[in-house]
């Protein structure tokens, strides 16, 4: 079965036979898949009235375990956004009553962000919807293929995820 990447690689091989375009065969597919996944995720989140960034913050808190709270700094680390962006996101989620700010008992100047019961419910429902969509995307792969693909992708992403700072 031919895909769009096969066509673009063939065109580059015809137009630029002097270049080794083999990396496109893998990374262009990863890039295209990322765009398709982004669309599927946006649909899954929209069914629960969430934006992707809202899902990221809510699920970071949910994964923290009871009492489902983190400092803004911990949220920054998990969501890879700037401090100003995180403050804005927390404000917006608090306005929707999906999170609440609490004083940090270990730091008088600090705050903690805690998931509200409504926030937990929305995060749980959106995650279930997302997993159903993602299972449908992977349906053509056997369990062995999914495990193998996950290992190969981990090999590619780990160096990016483990850069100090």
C-alpha positions in Angstrom: 0.0 0.0 0.0 1.4 3.4 -1.0 1.1 6.5 1.0 1.8 10.2 0.6 5.4 9.8 1.9 6.1 7.2 -0.8 5.1 9.8 -3.4 7.1 12.6 -2.0 10.2 10.4 -1.5 9.9 9.2 -5.1 9.7 12.8 -6.3 12.8 13.9 -4.3 14.7 10.9 -5.6 13.8 11.9 -9.1 14.6 15.6 -8.6 17.6 15.2 -6.3 19.2 11.8 -7.0 22.4 13.2 -5.4 20.8 13.3 -1.9 20.0 10.4 0.4 16.4 11.0 1.2 16.0 7.8 3.3 15.4 9.8 6.6 12.2 11.2 5.0 10.7 7.6 4.9 10.6 7.5 8.7 10.5 11.0 9.9 8.0 12.4 7.4 5.7 9.6 8.4 6.2 10.4 12.1 5.4 14.1 11.3 2.3 13.2 9.4 1.2 10.8 12.1 1.7 13.5 14.7 -0.6 15.9 12.7 -3.3 13.1 12.5 -2.9 12.4 16.2 -3.2 16.0 17.0 -6.5 16.2 15.2 -7.8 13.0 16.8 -6.8 14.3 20.3 -8.5 17.7 19.7 -11.7 15.8 18.8 -11.5 13.6 21.8 -10.9 16.5 24.2 -13.6 18.7 22.5 -16.2 16.0 23.3 -15.4 16.8 27.0 -15.2 20.6 26.4 -11.5 20.6 26.9 -8.6 22.2 25.0 -5.4 20.1 24.6 -3.6 22.4 27.0 -6.3 22.0 29.6 -6.1 18.2 29.3 -2.3 18.4 29.7 -2.6 20.3 33.0 -5.5 18.4 34.4 -3.9 15.0 33.6 -0.6 16.1 35.1 -2.5 16.8 38.3 -4.4 13.5 38.0 -1.3 11.4 37.5 0.2 13.0 40.7 -2.2 10.8 42.8 -4.1 11.9 45.8 -4.5 14.7 46.8 -4.0 15.5 43.0 -1.9 18.6 43.5 1.4 20.0 42.2 3.3 23.3 42.5 3.2 25.5 39.4 6.9 24.7 38.9 6.2 21.0 38.8 3.4 21.7 36.3 5.9 23.7 34.2 8.3 20.7 34.1 5.5 18.3 33.0 3.9 20.6 30.4 7.0 22.3 28.9 5.5 25.9 29.0 6.8 29.2 30.4 6.0 30.4 33.8 3.7 33.2 32.4 1.8 30.7 30.3 1.3 28.4 33.2 0.0 31.2 35.4 -2.5 32.1 32.7 -3.5 28.4 32.3 -4.0 28.0 36.0 -6.1 31.2 36.1 -8.3 30.0 33.3 -8.8 26.5 34.8 -9.5 28.0 38.2 -12.2 30.2 36.7 -13.8 27.1 35.2 -13.6 25.5 38.7 -11.4 22.6 37.4 -8.5 23.4 39.7 -8.0 25.5 42.8 -5.1 27.3 44.3 -4.0 26.5 47.9 -1.3 27.9 50.1 1.8 25.7 50.1 2.2 24.5 53.8 5.9 24.2 53.3 6.5 27.6 51.7 4.6 30.7 52.9 5.1 32.4 49.5 4.2 29.3 47.4 1.0 27.9 46.1 -0.2 24.5 45.2 -2.6 23.7 42.3 -5.2 21.0 43.2 -7.6 19.2 40.9 -11.2 19.8 41.8 -13.7 16.8 41.7 -15.1 18.3 38.5 -11.6 18.6 37.1 -10.8 15.0 38.0 -14.1 13.8 36.4 -13.4 15.7 33.1 -9.8 14.5 33.0 -10.9 10.9 33.5 -13.6 11.0 30.9 -11.3 12.8 28.3 -8.6 10.2 28.9 -11.1 7.3 28.3 -12.2 9.0 25.1 -8.6 9.6 24.0 -7.6 6.0 24.6 -10.6 4.7 22.6 -9.5 6.9 19.7 -5.9 5.9 19.9 -6.8 2.2 20.1 -8.7 2.6 16.9 -5.6 4.2 15.2 -3.5 1.2 16.3 -6.0 -1.5 15.3 -4.0 -2.6 12.2 -0.9 -3.4 14.3 -0.5 -6.7 16.2 0.4 -6.6 19.9 4.0 -7.5 19.0 4.2 -4.8 16.4 2.8 -2.2 18.9 5.5 -3.2 21.5 8.2 -3.1 18.8 7.1 0.3 17.5 6.9 1.7 21.1 10.5 0.5 21.7 11.8 2.0 18.5 10.1 5.4 19.1 11.4 5.4 22.7 14.9 5.0 21.2 14.3 8.1 19.1 12.6 10.3 21.7 14.7 9.4 24.9 17.6 11.6 24.0 15.3 14.6 23.6 13.5 13.8 26.9 16.6 13.3 28.9 18.5 16.5 28.1 19.5 18.3 31.3 17.9 21.7 32.0 
